[in-house]
């Protein structure tokens, strides 16, 4: 899909990404990048004794994967100006290695900027598995160009 602009979005629109299976490498690389080597993520013997029964993937990796899914969709590639924040993020189920996830992105609102060159989109994120079970959810507004603002 190619980039979309402010005018192309309407509240209630839903976009779904393709799926991606979370791997052992994802968990390890995120530990390396973040420096978070907590036993719940990296010690199989310890994690076996927790309520989860096995290691769980870092919660913030789920957020990062959501934004990777958005990039793969391509709908904001040439039009996004800035993300304005992340709100009300919920870690609803633990992500385990070998879980296949995808993103459901819903446009929740829009408001035009004063200049007419950009507007703000409200977006709801839902990180789901193939059965529709929700693992994480939250909101992230984005400032996006209008077609008149392409020359920014």
C-alpha positions, -999 to 999 in steps of 0.1 A, spaced: 0 0 0 13 35 -7 13 65 17 -19 80 27 -25 116 37 -48 133 62 -77 134 36 -75 97 30 -84 87 66 -118 86 83 -127 77 119 -136 40 121 -112 29 93 -95 -3 102 -62 -16 88 -47 -50 95 -11 -60 90 3 -94 79 14 -118 106 48 -123 122 60 -151 144 80 -139 174 113 -158 176 140 -166 201 163 -142 182 137 -114 187 138 -119 225 176 -121 226 182 -91 204 157 -70 224 175 -80 256 208 -69 240 194 -36 227 175 -27 259 200 -41 284 171 -59 301 183 -94 310 156 -101 336 154 -138 344 117 -139 333 130 -132 298 163 -151 297 164 -179 323 144 -209 312 148 -228 345 136 -197 365 108 -189 341 95 -225 343 86 -219 380 66 -187 372 29 -186 366 37 -183 328 57 -216 329 82 -203 304 101 -172 294 80 -142 282 90 -116 257 96 -81 269 64 -60 270 80 -30 252 91 -53 223 53 -57 216 51 -19 212 81 -19 189 67 -47 168 34 -26 164 54 2 148 73 -23 126 39 -35 114 29 1 106 61 6 86 54 -26 67 19 -14 58 34 17 42 4 39 48 24 66 67 58 63 49 58 96 31 31 115 51 40 112 88 54 143 105 57 131 141 41 107 166 28 128 195 27 102 222 16 67 234 -13 65 258 -32 39 278 -9 10 267 -20 -23 282 -1 -55 284 -30 -79 284 -14 -113 278 22 -123 279 39 -128 245 57 -161 242 84 -171 217 66 -187 187 35 -166 191 23 -153 157 9 -117 160 -5 -90 137 -17 -55 142 -52 -41 139 -50 -3 136 -82 17 139 -85 54 131 -103 69 161 -105 106 152 -89 134 132 -85 171 135 -71 196 111 -41 218 121 -43 256 120 -21 258 89 -41 233 69 -8 216 60 -10 189 87 -37 173 109 -37 149 138 -50 113 136 -61 93 166 -50 57 163 -59 26 184 -35 -3 183 -44 -39 190 -17 -66 189 -35 -98 181 -28 -135 175 -43 -155 146 -73 -164 168 -80 -128 176 -67 -129 212 -55 -94 222 -20 -93 238 -14 -55 239 -34 -24 231 -31 13 233 -33 46 215 -8 67 196 -17 99 179 2 111 149 7 144 131 3 138 93 6 159 62 -24 170 42 -21 168 4 -16 206 4 13 200 29 33 176 8 59 202 0 68 205 37 
